[in-house]
Amino acid sequence: MKISSCFLLLAILGQSCRPNHDLPAKIGLLRLGHFDDHYFAQAKKEIAQFYNAEIVDLGEKALPKLAYYAPRNRYRADKLIAWLWDTRPDSIDFIMGLTASDISHTKGDIADYGIMGLAYNPGRSGVVSMFRVGKGAKDKGQIADRYSKLVLHELGHNFGLPHCASAKHCLMRDACGTVKTLDSEEKAVCEKCGAKLGKLLR
């Protein structure tokens, strides 16, 4: 599989694109382990306002042992999104795992690199972690804002969008190593990315 090149926000090439049926799509949100209700509700609200989709609460499941990486006490994001893909209910088009646990992925020569999110591009599953989102945040509101942007970003990858290099504040640009990049992003995509999403945008 081809892997995008930059740091914290990563997407890996999936096996199929968005299903061909009438909009809106159904996006399932699954808590992986205990997850703060406030941040869950905020993410759900932001997705519903941003994408033309029906949001389904899939409840909570324990993080799968098959994804656990004992040497660093965290979870491999690539294994998580493969597991989410395989366990996705047939009634759901896309599934996004929300977790407070640390996640990682291979980046270049680094075998286990900590990340904030990973999703198939295009595909049906992704995962976003709260673990690094609160770094340097001034309050809970800023943390919620950052996390919502991450979820919207990874869903954009599921819908087939690559990282955006054409617009400074596009939601789909790569964070490239720092959570603070999220503070300068808008909750909007550039004209080019918006055209690709088409009717998937509100």
RAFEN-V665598 format. One line per field, one symbol per residue. phi: phi as a letter, one per 20 degrees, with the letter a starting at -180 (. if undefined). burial: + if it has 24 or more other C-alpha atoms within 12 Angstrom, else -. A space follows every 10 residues. Layout:
phi: ???
burial: ???
This chain:
phi: .edfeclfdc cdfedbeffe bffefddedc fdmfcgffff fffgffffee debeedeemc cfffffefdg gdlbcfffff ffffgfdfff fdfcccedce ffcbbfclee fbdfcdabbf cfrcbbbcde gdfefmfeaf ffffffffff fffffgfgeo eefedecfdf gefeflobff gffefeebdf gfffffflff ef
burial: ---+-+++++ ++++---+-- ----++++++ ++--+---++ -+++++++-+ +-++++++-- --++--+-+- ---+++++++ +++++-++-- -+++++++++ +++++++--- -+++++++++ ++++++++++ ++++------ --++++++++ ++++++++++ ++++----++ +++++---++ +++-++++++ --++--+--+ +-
